[in-house]
Amino acid sequence: MLVQVLKSKIHRVKVTNADLNYIGSITIDEDLMDASGIIEGEKVQIVNNNNGERLETYVIPGPRKSGEITLNGAAARKVQKGDILIIIAYAHMELEEAKKFKPKLVFPNEENNLLE
């Protein structure tokens, strides 16, 4: 039996931009991607702490050390620049593997989204 469990979480990052005129996705500073184990193209859940919105999209890498968190396409309507987000990725695992699995949790600086 497979269960879906938390794989990765980037906790409390600030939206740096919202670009309605883009195909779609979320752009994340590649340093945050590496630290969390989230990969390019991976499906993620976005939780907006400011307005309660939840949405799913896929990840594209942003410039390293930029702190970039940009919601693109239709998702841009669900956030405003400065909103605080939690970015979550899940994985399917066999039950016994899931019991032992430890997710990667990342807590960047909330002011600039950089790792300290």
C-alpha positions as CSV (number, residue, x, y, z in Angstrom):
1,M,0.0,0.0,0.0
2,L,1.2,3.5,-0.9
3,V,0.6,6.5,1.4
4,Q,1.2,10.1,0.6
5,V,3.5,11.9,3.1
6,L,5.2,15.3,3.5
7,K,8.4,15.2,1.5
8,S,9.5,18.8,1.6
9,K,8.4,22.2,3.1
10,I,9.7,25.7,2.6
11,H,8.1,27.5,5.6
12,R,7.1,31.1,5.5
13,V,8.6,32.7,2.4
14,K,7.5,36.1,1.1
15,V,6.1,36.5,-2.4
16,T,8.5,38.7,-4.4
17,N,6.4,38.9,-7.6
18,A,3.2,37.8,-9.3
19,D,3.4,37.6,-13.1
20,L,0.0,37.0,-14.7
21,N,1.4,37.1,-18.2
22,Y,3.4,33.8,-17.9
23,I,2.4,30.2,-18.8
24,G,2.1,29.1,-15.2
25,S,4.1,27.8,-12.2
26,I,6.0,29.1,-9.2
27,T,9.6,30.4,-9.6
28,I,11.7,29.5,-6.5
29,D,15.3,30.5,-5.7
30,E,17.3,27.4,-6.7
31,D,19.1,27.5,-3.3
32,L,15.7,27.0,-1.6
33,M,14.9,24.2,-4.0
34,D,18.2,22.4,-3.2
35,A,17.8,22.8,0.5
36,S,14.3,21.4,0.5
37,G,14.9,18.7,-2.1
38,I,12.2,20.1,-4.4
39,I,13.1,19.6,-8.1
40,E,12.3,21.5,-11.3
41,G,8.9,20.5,-12.6
42,E,7.8,19.0,-9.3
43,K,4.2,19.5,-8.3
44,V,3.8,21.6,-5.1
45,Q,1.0,22.9,-2.9
46,I,1.1,26.6,-2.1
47,V,-0.6,27.8,1.1
48,N,-1.1,31.5,1.4
49,N,-1.0,32.6,5.0
50,N,-2.4,36.0,4.2
51,N,-5.7,35.0,2.5
52,G,-6.1,31.2,3.1
53,E,-5.8,30.3,-0.6
54,R,-4.4,26.9,-1.5
55,L,-3.3,25.9,-4.9
56,E,-1.2,23.5,-6.8
57,T,1.3,24.2,-9.5
58,Y,4.8,23.1,-10.6
59,V,8.2,24.5,-9.9
60,I,10.7,26.3,-12.1
61,P,14.1,27.4,-10.7
62,G,14.9,31.0,-10.1
63,P,18.3,32.6,-9.7
64,R,20.4,31.5,-6.8
65,K,20.7,33.9,-3.8
66,S,17.9,36.0,-5.2
67,G,15.2,35.0,-2.7
68,E,12.8,34.9,-5.7
69,I,9.3,33.5,-5.0
70,T,7.1,34.4,-8.0
71,L,3.7,33.0,-8.8
72,N,3.1,32.9,-12.5
73,G,0.1,32.6,-14.7
74,A,-3.4,32.2,-13.1
75,A,-1.8,31.5,-9.7
76,A,-0.7,35.2,-9.7
77,R,-4.4,36.1,-9.0
78,K,-4.2,34.1,-5.7
79,V,-1.3,36.1,-4.2
80,Q,0.0,39.6,-3.7
81,K,3.6,40.7,-3.5
82,G,4.6,40.5,0.2
83,D,2.2,37.6,1.0
84,I,3.7,34.9,3.2
85,L,3.5,31.3,1.8
86,I,4.2,27.8,2.8
87,I,5.4,25.6,-0.1
88,I,4.8,21.9,0.3
89,A,5.8,18.8,-1.7
90,Y,4.5,15.3,-1.0
91,A,5.7,11.8,-2.0
92,H,4.1,8.4,-2.3
93,M,5.8,5.7,-0.3
94,E,5.3,2.2,0.9
95,L,3.9,2.3,4.4
96,E,7.0,1.0,6.1
97,E,9.3,3.4,4.3
98,A,7.0,6.3,5.1
99,K,7.2,5.4,8.8
100,K,10.9,6.0,8.8
101,F,11.1,8.9,6.3
102,K,12.1,12.3,7.6
103,P,11.0,15.3,5.4
104,K,13.2,18.2,4.5
105,L,12.0,21.3,6.3
106,V,13.5,24.7,5.3
107,F,13.0,27.9,7.4
108,P,14.5,30.8,5.3
109,N,14.8,34.4,6.5
110,E,11.3,35.7,6.2
111,E,12.4,39.2,5.2
112,N,14.6,38.2,2.2
113,N,13.8,34.5,1.7
114,L,17.5,33.6,1.9
115,L,19.1,30.8,3.9
116,E,21.2,31.9,6.8
